[in-house]
Amino acid sequence: MHESKQKLETIKNEVDRAIQKVNLYGLREKVAQLTEATQKPDFWQHPEEAQRVTKELNDLQKEIASWEKMQNDCQELLSLLPTIKPDEDQKSADEFVQMVDALEAQWHKLEVKTFLNGKYDACNVIMNIHAGTGGKDAQDWAEMLLRMYVRWAERQGFEVQMYEKSLGEEVGIKSATIFINGHLAYGYLKGERGVHRLVRQSPFNSKHSRETSFAFVEILPEIPEEQLPEIRKEDLRIDTYRSGGAGGQNVNKTSSAVRITHLPTGIVVTCQDERSQLQNKERAMKILYAKLVDLMEKQQVAELNELKGERVEIAWGNQIRSYVLHPYTMVKDHRNDHEEHNVQAILDGDIDGFIEAELKGVKE
């Protein structure tokens, strides 16, 4: 029991420090303020703002509940510890050790949230995936990455919306843009930006030779409305055209796809997944705002690496992570040396180990 006692005391001390770091008292005050706002008679007169406030309130309530549960579970096990006597009841002692180990695993998962206190960490995510060097293999790899991130988001209970997808000539995708709606989504995913490298036997040639493919993942936060930069109408060129993607019979019959060019910077964004031109325009503007803020942050230098980081060539030597399927199986992050060998589980969305390693910044 001595080892379990030490483990519990360590967890308790770490939880107490973490609660101060995340400012649990401040979170409770914020919940009180938002709750008061929802009770005003005119609250639902502005539906979009009301939905934003309601979502923030629910997210904060869940956040507080997770910290309170960890605190209570730790205290309960510490209170139970003096009653555990292995020499009298080994079965109960074994069960207690399992409960302590389970609590430790839960704590390590919750601990990650103490690293999510950046400027945009609580925001939703706009993710762009681009196929790089490698032809059909790269386009197939880009689609595999898209599936991996969608699976991860669904595991977190986040909502995923497809904003734009450009299909490859034969297989995979040339590029795709998705929107991930979830509390702390940007905080979790910001470390995924960069070049991802795949090594495997190619399914696209008769010799099935060993091929290396690359894809670039761009991560941008959805900018809160109060922080949106001002954009003059005369600085925008908005073009509409017929969508070439899936979406029903009306997709190719109407000019619902939207391309917006920000003339001063040359930034171009497109959105074509929705049937409605208005919806596509709203989504394209959301992406444009994110890219403009990203550019402004870079120009200010102080937060140069806070958002998507410097643009790099999508090729050899610039990868942040390698996924090897042949001649052995392994996924390795080159920034912190974290590696795992269940590649299929990772490609199915189980990437928490890599996210946590990058957030904690510990080189293994």
C-alpha positions, 0 to 999 in steps of 0.5 A: 500500500505504500506505493499506492499512498505515494502515488495518491499523494503525488496526484493530489498535489499535482491536481491542487497545483493544476486547479490553481493554474486553470483558475477553477475559481475564475471558471466558476465566476464566468459560469455565473456570469453566463448563466445570468446572461441566459436568464435575461428576457431578451437573450434569444432575440439574437440567436447566433450570440445566444447559441455561442453563449450557451455553448461556452456555458456548457463547455465551461460546466463540463470543464469544471465538472471534470476538475471537481470529479478528479478532486473528489475521486482523489480525496475519496481514495485517500480517505479509503486508504487507512481501511485497506489491509492486504493481510486481511483482505487481499482482494480488496487491496488489489481492487484498491490498487487498480482504482489508484492506477485508473485514477492516475491514467485519468489524471494524465489525460486531464493534466493535458488541459493545463497546457491549453492556456494560449490565446486561441486554445479554446477556439474551434479549428479550421483545418486544411490538408494538402497533398504534396510530393508523391503523386497518387500516393500523396493524394491517397495519403492526404485522404488517409490523414483527413479520415484520421483527423475526422475520426479523432474529432468524433472520438472527442465528441466534436462536430465536423463539417466539410468546407471544401474538398478537391478530389484527385484525378484517380484517387484520394484528394488534392486538398480539403478544408474541414471545420472542427467545432469543439471546446479546446479544439485548437489547443489540442490540434495546433501541434499537428500543423506541418508536413506528415510523411508516409512510407509504405509499399505503393498500392498504385504500381505493379511492383508495389515498390516502397514509396514515400509520400507527403501531405501538409496539415494547416491548423487555424483557429476560428477567430472570435467575433470580437477579435475579427479584423476589419475588411473593406468591401472594396478589398474583396473580389467574390467569384461564384461558380458551379461546384464540382463536388458531391452534394446532390442534384442541385450542386452542379446546376447552380453557381453555389461555389464561392471564391473570395480573393483578398486583394491587398494580400492575395489570399484566396479561399474557396468553399463549395460543399454547401448547396447555398451560395450564402452558406458557402460565402459565410464559410469562406469569410470565416476561413479568410478572417482566420488567414488574415489574423494568421498573417497579422500575427506573423507580421507582428513577430511576437507570436510568429509561431503561435498559429500555423507556423512558417510555410514550408515545402511539402517534401523530404526533410520538413516533416514533423512526423513519419508514419511507416508501414513498410518494412516495419510499422511505426509512427514517430514524431521528430520534434519530441521522439514520441513513437508508437507502433500500432499504426492502424489504431493511429490512422483510425484516430487514436493520436492522443499520445502524439498530441499530449507529447507535443503539448507537454514538450518533453523530448523522450 
